[in-house]
Amino acid sequence: MARSITNLLLLLLIACMLTLSGCISGSQDAQPQNIGEKTLPQDMYVAVEEHLLVDSNLIKGTYPYPMSIPPPSAFYYDGTTASSSGLPSSIDEGYYPEVNDSFQVLYGTTSKRSIAPNAVRSGLLIKGVYNLPYAGESGFTIQNIARDGTIFANYGNASVTLKPGEEWVSPVTTEISKGNGSFAGASYAYTTIINTTWTVTNLGVYDKANLTRYRNNQSDTGYYRSY
């Protein structure tokens, strides 16, 4: 009787082990077999633009300096030819950063600032991204890019997914600034509210050949302008 119970327990143990083995095997089989199919093709890149808007609103007093500034320079992330787009002649002299097998993202950072009293300016900086993760000036960090150009990123503790054509807008940060001085012989004093917002846009997937037909800058920095 004792032997029968022992044999029964052994059979049950073997059956449980086989069942557990089958479950583990089935779980592994359910995983993608070719992870590479989910990554961006080596001959393609994604264009991303982040835009900084710093807006200063006068709420008290006077402010003699101009608050209006021109928008940032336009940039052609798809490698549009100079003849059809009116690009500057510098397009053949490092307008785009180095493009190689590791190049994954053409990343632009534009800015428009109207901060009292002497930081009224705009600018554009173009960078090449060759390794992930990559953090832009905004703190928006690209973790991975899918084959269709979908971006998986994070901002602080929040996860962000951007498909081509989609944009993400950061929470607005607000601060109060006060100042005083003189201008043209007259004194002034002011209080202003400064609102800072970042917007990140996935501009889509493009062929690297659009860029390599030009003489790229042999660094990770392409076009840059600030005024």
C-alpha positions in Angstrom: 0.0 0.0 0.0 2.8 2.4 1.0 4.7 1.5 -2.3 1.5 2.3 -4.3 1.1 5.6 -2.7 4.8 6.4 -3.3 4.5 5.4 -7.0 1.4 7.5 -7.3 3.2 10.6 -5.8 6.1 10.0 -8.2 3.8 9.9 -11.2 2.0 13.1 -10.1 5.4 14.8 -9.6 6.6 13.8 -13.1 3.3 14.9 -14.6 3.6 18.3 -12.9 7.2 18.7 -14.1 6.2 17.9 -17.7 3.3 20.4 -17.5 5.5 23.1 -16.2 8.1 22.4 -18.9 5.4 22.6 -21.5 4.2 26.0 -20.2 7.7 27.5 -20.2 8.4 26.2 -23.7 5.1 27.6 -24.9 5.9 31.0 -23.4 9.2 31.1 -25.2 7.7 30.1 -28.5 5.2 33.0 -28.2 8.0 35.6 -28.3 9.0 37.2 -31.6 11.5 35.1 -33.5 13.1 38.0 -35.4 13.4 41.2 -33.2 15.2 42.9 -36.1 11.9 43.0 -38.1 10.7 45.5 -35.5 13.6 47.9 -35.8 14.1 50.8 -38.2 15.8 49.6 -41.5 19.4 50.6 -41.7 18.9 52.7 -44.9 16.1 54.8 -43.3 16.0 57.5 -40.7 13.4 59.3 -38.6 13.1 63.1 -38.5 12.2 64.7 -35.2 11.8 68.3 -34.2 11.5 69.7 -30.7 10.4 73.3 -30.3 11.0 75.5 -27.3 8.6 78.3 -26.7 9.3 80.8 -23.9 6.6 83.4 -23.8 6.8 86.4 -21.5 3.6 88.2 -20.7 3.8 91.7 -19.0 1.4 91.9 -16.1 2.6 95.0 -14.4 4.6 98.1 -15.1 6.4 99.1 -18.4 8.9 97.3 -20.6 10.7 99.3 -23.3 12.3 96.5 -25.2 10.6 94.7 -28.1 8.9 91.4 -27.3 8.3 90.3 -30.9 10.9 88.2 -32.7 11.1 86.4 -36.0 10.3 82.6 -36.0 13.1 80.0 -36.1 14.6 79.2 -39.5 12.8 76.6 -41.7 14.6 73.3 -42.2 14.0 70.5 -44.7 14.4 67.3 -42.8 13.6 65.1 -45.9 16.6 66.2 -47.9 14.6 68.3 -50.3 16.8 69.7 -53.1 17.9 73.3 -53.1 16.4 73.9 -56.6 12.9 73.1 -55.5 13.0 74.5 -51.9 15.2 77.6 -52.0 17.6 76.1 -49.4 20.7 78.1 -48.7 23.9 77.4 -50.7 25.4 75.8 -47.6 23.3 72.6 -48.3 26.3 71.2 -50.1 28.7 72.2 -47.3 27.6 70.5 -44.1 23.9 71.5 -44.1 23.2 67.9 -42.8 25.2 66.0 -40.2 27.2 62.9 -41.0 25.1 60.0 -42.3 26.4 56.5 -41.8 25.1 53.0 -40.9 24.5 54.1 -37.3 22.6 57.3 -38.2 19.0 56.9 -37.0 17.5 60.3 -36.3 17.8 63.8 -37.8 17.0 65.8 -34.7 16.2 69.5 -34.8 15.8 71.8 -31.9 14.2 75.1 -32.6 13.6 77.9 -30.0 11.7 81.1 -29.7 12.3 83.1 -26.6 10.8 86.4 -25.4 12.2 86.8 -21.9 12.7 90.2 -20.3 14.9 92.1 -20.6 17.7 90.9 -23.0 17.0 87.3 -24.0 14.7 87.9 -26.9 15.9 85.5 -29.6 15.3 82.4 -31.7 17.4 79.7 -33.2 17.7 76.3 -34.8 20.2 73.4 -34.2 20.4 70.2 -36.2 21.9 67.1 -34.7 22.5 63.5 -35.9 21.5 60.7 -33.5 23.6 57.5 -33.8 22.9 55.8 -30.5 19.8 55.3 -28.4 18.7 56.3 -25.9 19.0 59.9 -26.9 17.9 62.9 -24.8 17.0 66.2 -26.5 17.4 69.6 -24.8 13.8 69.3 -23.6 14.6 66.1 -21.7 12.4 64.1 -24.1 14.4 60.9 -24.4 14.0 58.5 -27.3 14.4 54.9 -26.1 13.6 53.0 -29.3 12.2 53.3 -32.8 10.0 50.8 -34.5 10.2 49.8 -38.2 7.3 52.1 -39.1 9.0 55.1 -37.5 7.0 55.0 -34.2 9.1 56.5 -31.4 9.1 55.1 -27.9 10.3 57.7 -25.5 9.9 59.1 -22.0 9.8 62.5 -20.4 10.6 62.3 -16.7 8.6 59.4 -15.4 6.0 59.5 -18.2 6.2 57.1 -21.2 5.5 58.7 -24.6 4.7 57.0 -27.9 4.8 59.1 -31.1 3.7 57.7 -34.5 4.8 59.6 -37.7 2.9 62.8 -37.9 2.1 63.0 -34.2 3.3 65.5 -31.7 3.7 65.7 -27.9 3.4 68.8 -25.8 5.1 69.1 -22.4 3.4 70.4 -19.3 3.8 74.2 -19.1 6.2 75.6 -16.5 5.5 79.1 -15.2 7.6 81.6 -13.3 7.3 85.3 -12.4 10.2 87.6 -13.3 10.6 91.2 -12.0 13.1 93.8 -13.2 13.8 97.5 -13.5 16.3 99.8 -15.3 16.4 102.8 -17.6 16.0 103.2 -21.3 16.5 106.4 -23.3 16.8 108.3 -20.1 13.5 107.0 -18.7 13.3 104.6 -15.8 11.1 101.5 -15.9 10.0 98.6 -13.7 8.0 95.5 -14.7 6.6 92.2 -13.6 6.2 89.4 -16.2 4.9 85.9 -16.3 7.2 83.5 -18.2 5.6 80.3 -19.6 7.9 77.6 -21.0 6.6 74.8 -23.3 8.3 72.1 -25.3 6.6 70.5 -28.4 8.1 67.4 -30.0 7.0 66.2 -33.4 7.7 63.0 -35.3 8.1 64.2 -38.9 8.2 60.7 -40.3 10.6 58.2 -42.0 12.9 59.0 -44.9 15.5 57.4 -47.0 19.1 58.2 -46.1 19.9 58.5 -49.8 18.0 61.9 -49.6 20.9 63.2 -47.5 23.9 61.3 -48.7 23.7 62.9 -52.1 25.1 66.1 -50.4 28.5 66.6 -48.8 27.5 66.0 -45.2 29.3 67.6 -42.2 31.7 65.0 -40.8 30.3 65.5 -37.3 27.0 65.0 -35.5 26.1 68.7 -36.0 24.5 70.1 -39.2 22.9 73.4 -39.7 22.9 75.9 -36.9 21.6 79.5 -36.6 20.8 81.7 -33.7 19.6 85.3 -33.7 
